[in-house]
Amino acid sequence: MSRTVRIGSGSAYWGDVLEPAIDLARDGKLDYIAFDHLAELTLAILQRQRAKDPDSGYIADIIPWTEAILPIARQNGVRMLTDAGGANPLAGAKKVVEIAKRNGFDGMKVGVVTGDDVLEQVLRLHAEGHIFENLDNGDTDFAIIKDKIVAANAYIGAEGMVEALDAGAEVVVAGRVSDNAMYVAPLMHEFKWGFDKPELIGAAVTIGHLLECAALMTGSLSNFWSEAGETWNIGFPFADVSEDGTAVFSKLEGTGGLVTEMTLKEQLVYEISDPARYLMPDGIADFTKPHFEQVGPDKVRATGMTGIERPETLKVCIGYMDGWIGEAIAMFSWPDAREKAEKGAEIVRRRLDSLGVKPLDIAFEYLGMNTLHGPVAPALQCEPNEVGLRIAARCATREEADIVRREALHLWTLGGVGSAILPPGRPRPVIGLWPTLIPRSEVQVDVEILTV
């Protein structure tokens, strides 16, 4: 019988619910559990934190997550992988070491994976004439953001985490690795898969892609939300992966959510472009090939997963300062709620004009009417009980953004009767995103092992 490795999903984002991960570590009979905490612009936020305090820059969740899960994981022989190192993996790993020491886990090894910060390489290559095309809009005028860059991080793959696992690390702390790399790494380590076996690496990428968003694979945020049952007690998914690259996906019995062929298919097509070429740093997976079969309650077998050799470039997310946002929300009640909200938008527009404030962008959204659907929202066929007006303006300066916020407050007295103003937050910086590519050869992955 083929040997299997069981990998569980412990987190899909910074601030995810903790209890399902604790349940998996305690009752899931796992070999590994992975925790994703990073979004595309998270590194820019964390780099700003680190600039103010050199000992920060990691995801703060790494502390309560480790405190809650490490003792259970160590008792049950579960190894942990996380990208919560963010912009400062070494500082995050040192927090893990502190927690391990307090628990008396002498001799435990913590792996630290770095190398994703490529700001120096990006600036050097640009000076040498390299063109960093914006993958979203095709813009090649990189010079317009060069002096406003906050962070530049490449999506690195599994190789550093594999090295750390090979060295005996029980916890691996990384920065900007691809989300699915944290699932690829244990499989490469356990089955000794190399990049010379792209079909198996493609299967691992597919498995990681299915698991990486945690509850999204078990019926949360799904077309099947009404069938998912007790999502307040959601079960996070795990997979039993065989050496031939097949897998069986499931969740803990008695937890909310569901695991079906359709929940896997929903997650498979999440955040993809060409389904036949899902480009990741470890390989290019083919999402047109997997076959899913329901083999039991909340249990689905996946076969046919494959891929081709990894690309010669890596995606880089470059975050840059792109102004300030001033934002506020006003609520208007029946009668004439819609007309009051529209008049409120006109008042703010005219007040800003009279003050000489010219936002770079400004949006007026009507909550309950078109906040999500925008201009394609159908016209209301009745008079609403209430309508909210959201005002959001991107401005060149903090001072202008603050004026927008304060002018929205004036709708309390200048607007129609029956209004309420939600307390507006302070102006906040806007971080723009310039996604691009960098040659793989320019990225050096480094691994350090800390011993408790």
N, C-alpha and C positions, 0 to 999 in steps of 0.2 A: 504494500500500500504506500502511495506517495506521501512524503512528509509534508505537513502544512505548517504555516506560520499564521498566527492570529494577530491582526492589527486593528486597533480601535481608534475612533476619532474622538478627541477630547475637547476641541474648540474650533469654531469657524471664524471668529473675529474677536477683536479687542472688546471685552465686555460681555462675551457670551455667558450663558448660564453655566454654573460650575457643577451642580449636583449630578447631572447625567454622566459627567466624566468620573466623578467619585464612584458612582454606581458601577461603571465599566471597569475601573481599576480594581474594585473590590470583588465584583461578582462575575466579570466577563471572561475569566481564565485567559487573559491576554498574554501575548509575548511582548507587544509594543503598544504604546499609545502616543499619538501625535497631536500637537496643539498649534493651530494656526491663529495668529493674532494680527497679521498685517494686511492693510489695504494698500492701494497704489500710492496714496499720498501720505501714508503714515510715517514713512521715513523722513519726509520733510519736516513734519511736526516734531519728531523725535530729535532730529539734528538741531532744530532750534532750541530744544530743551538742553541738549548737550552743550551747545555754545554758551549757555548761561551757567551750567553746572557740569564740569567734566565727568562727574561720577554718575550722571543721569543719562537718559537717552535710550533706555530699555523700556519695554512695556511693563507698567507697574503691576499688572496682573500676575507676572511671574512669581511674585512673592506669595499672595494668598493661594494661588494654584499649587505651588510647590509645597507650601505648608500643609495643604489639605490632602494632596495626592501622593507626595513622595513616600511618606511612611507606609501607606497602603501598597503602593507599587513595589517598594523594596521588599516588603514581606511576601508579596505574591510573585516576585521575580519578573516584574513588568518594567521594561526600559522605556524612558521618556525622551521624546524629541520635540523641540519647540523653536519657533522663529521669534520668540519674545525678546531675544537679545536686541532686536531692532537696530538702532544706530550705535549701540555700544554692547555687543555680545559679551565682552569680557566682564564688564560691570554687572550685567545680568547674571552671568555664571557665578560670579563671586557671591551674589545673594543666595544662589542655590547652595553653594558650599557652606555659607553661614548657617542655613537651615539644616543642612545635613550634619554639621558639627553639633548643633543644639540637640539633634536627635541621636547623637552618638554613633553615626554611620561612618566610623573610622575606616579609612582605606577606600572609600567609594570614589570613583573617578567621574569627573564632569568634563565633557568635551566642549571646546569653544571653536566655532567655525566663523572665520572672517574672510574678507576679500571682496565682498560685494560693493563696498564703497569705492567708486571709480571716478570720483570728481577730478582727482589729479590727472588721471588718464584722459578724461574727456577734454579738459582744458588744453592739455598738451597736444592731443590729436587735432583739436580744432585749430590750434596755432600752426600745425603742420599742414593744414588744408583739408583735413578730413571733413566730409559733409555729414552732419547729423540730421537727417530728414525726420520731421515730425510724422510719426506713423498715423496720426489721427487726421491730419489735414494736408499733408504733403509739403508743408512749409520747409524751406531749406535755409532761411535767413536766421541761423542760430545766433548770430551776433546780437540780435535784439534782446535776448535773454541772458547772454553770457555773464553779464555783471550783476545779475539779480538771482543767480542760482543759490538755492538753499541746500540742496542735496542731489546727488546723482548715484543711484544704486542699481547695480545689475542683478537680474534674477539668475543666481547661480544654482547649480544642480545638486545632486546627491553625493558627489565624490568626497567632499569634506566630511559629511556626516558618516559615510561608510568608513572612512579612515578612523574617525573617532570611535565608532562601534568596534572596529577591528582591534583598537587599542584597549578595549574593555570599558568604555564609558557607559555608565548606567543612565546618565542624563546627557543629552546633547543640546547645547544652546547655540543657535545660529542667528544671523541677521536676515537679510533679504534673500532667502532661498525661494524657489518656486513652491507654491502651496503643496503640490503633489510630491515634491522631492522628499518630504519627510516620511512619505510612505514608500517611495522607491528605495530609499537608503536601507531600511531593514531587510527588504527582499534581496537586494544586491549583496548585503552582508551575509545573510543566512544561506542563500542558495549559490553564492559565489558567481552571480551573474556579472558579466562584464559588458562594456559598451560594444564589444564585438558580437553581441547577441541582441541586435536591435529589436527583434520580434518580441523577445521576453521583456526588454526594457519598455517597449511600447505597451505591453500588457500591464506592467507595473505603473506606468504613467496613467493608464486608463483607470486602474484600481484606485490610485491616489486621487484622481479627479473625482471619482464617485464618492469617496469617503471624505474629502477635504472640507466640505461644507456642513458636516455634522448633521443637524436636524433637517437640513434641506433634502437629505436623501431618505429621511424617514417620515415624510408627509408634512413637514412644516413648510410654510411659505409655498404651498403646493396647490395645484388644481384640485387635489383630493383632500383639502383642508377639512371639509365637513365629514370625511370618513376617518380622519386621523385620530379621533377619540380624545383622550386626555393629553392634549399637547402641553398642558401645564406640567405634566410628568413625562415629558418627551424622552424617548430612548435614543441615544446616539448610536450610530451604526458601527459594526465591525465586520471584518472579512477574514475568512479562512482561505489562505492563498496556498495553492499547491505549486510544486517545483516546475510543473509544465505550464504555468502562467494562467491557470484557471482559478476561479474564486467562487466562494459562496458567501453572500452578504446576508446579514441578519442584525437583530438587536436583542436586548435582554427581554426575556419573557416577563410580562406583567407591566411593561412600560408603555407609555402612550406613543402614538404614531403608527406607522405601518411601513412594511418593506414589501414592495410588489415590483413586478416587471415595469410598470408605468412610473413608479417613483424613481427607479433607477434610470429610466429613459429620460425623464424630466431633468435629472441632474446631469446626465451625459451631455445634453445639448446646452447646458448652462455656460454662458460666457465663452462661446466658441465662434470662430469664423468659418473656415473651410473644414467641415467635419472629417474629411479624408486626410487632412494635414493639421493636426493639433500640435503646434510647435511648442516644445518645452526644452529647457536646457539639457535634459537627459535623453531625449528622443522625440521623434515625431510620431504620435499615435494616430491610428486610423479608426475613427469612431463610426465608420460605416460597417465595420466587420463584427463587432460583438453580438452575441446571441444570448438572450436572457430567458431563463426558464424557472417558473415558480415550482419549487421542489418541496414546499411545506409552508405552514403559516409563518409569515414574516421571514421567509427564507427564499433567496433567489440565487440560482447558479448562473455565472457568467462565463462563457467560452468564446473562442474565436478572437480574443483581443490580440492585437499585434501592432507593429510600427516599423519605422525605418530609422536609419542612422540620425544621430543628433545633428542640429544645424551648426554651422561654423560661426554664427553670430549669437549674441545674447541680448535680450531685451534690457533696456535701461530706462528707468523712470527718473526723469529729471524734474525736480520741483523748484519753482522759482517764485519770487515775490511778484504778485500781479495786482496790487492795489489793496483797498480796504472795503469791507462791506458794512453798510448800515442797514438795519432790518427792524421791522416792527409789524405788529398785527393789530388791527382794529376790528371790532365786531359790531354789526348793526342789526337791529331787531325789526320785526314786522310792526307796523305796515311799511311798505315801500323799502324793504331791506336792500334789494338790489340797487335801486336808484340812489339810496344813501351811500352805498359802498362806491358806486361809480362817481358820485359827487366828491366823495372823500379822495379818490385818486386824482381828480381834477384839481382839488384844493392843494394837494401836495405838489403836483406838477407846477402849478402857477406860483406857489410859494418858493419853490426851489429856483424857478426862473427869476423871480424878483430879487432873490439873494445872490444871483450869479453863480449858483452851484450847478455844474454840468457833469453829472455822473457819466462814467465810461459806459455803463450799462444800467438800465433800471427796469424792474419788472413789477407789474401790478397784477396780483393773482386774486381770484375771488373764491374763497374757501366755500365748499358746498356747491360750486358751479363748474369751475374749470381748473382747479389746482393741479390735478393729475393729468387731465386730458388736454389742457391748453386750448388752442384755437379749434380743435376738432370736437370739442364738447358740444353736444346738441343743446339747443336753446331750451330753457326751462319752460314747462307747460303749466306751471302754477306759480303762485306767489310764495316764495320760501318764508319759513318762520324767521330765519336769520341768515345773514351772509357775512363772512369774514373777508377783510381786505388785508392781504399780505403785501407789504412794500419791501423790496430788497434792491439796493443800489450798490454797484461796485464803483468806487471812487478812487481817484489818484492819491488822495491823502486821507489820513485818519480824521482830520478836522472836517472835511466835507462829509465823510461817512457819519460823523457825529451829528452834523446838521440834519441829515436825512432822518436820523433816528428821532431827533427832537421835533422836527416838523410833523412827523407822524403823531407824536403826542398831542399836538395842537388840534387834532381831529376831535378830541374830547369836547372842545368848546366850539370849534369852527364847523364841525360836521353836523349831520342830522340828529334830531332828538332820538334817544334810545340807543346810544353808543357806549361801548366799553373798550378800553385800550389795555391790551396785555402789556405788562412792564417790559419795555425793550431792553435787550442786552447791550453791552458795550460794543463799539465797533471792533471788528476782528480782522486780522490780515487774511488776504486771499492768496492761497498758494496755487499757482497754475501748474499744469502738467505738460511736459514735453516728452512723450514716449519716443524712443529711438532705438537704434541697434549699435552694438560695439563688437569688434572682432573678439572671438573667444580667447585668442592668444594674448589679448591685453589684460585679461582678468586672472589674477593669481589668488587661488584659494589657499588659505592657511588654517592649520589646525593646532590647537594647544590643549593639553590635558592637565586639568587641575585635580589634585588628589586631596581628599578631605583628611 
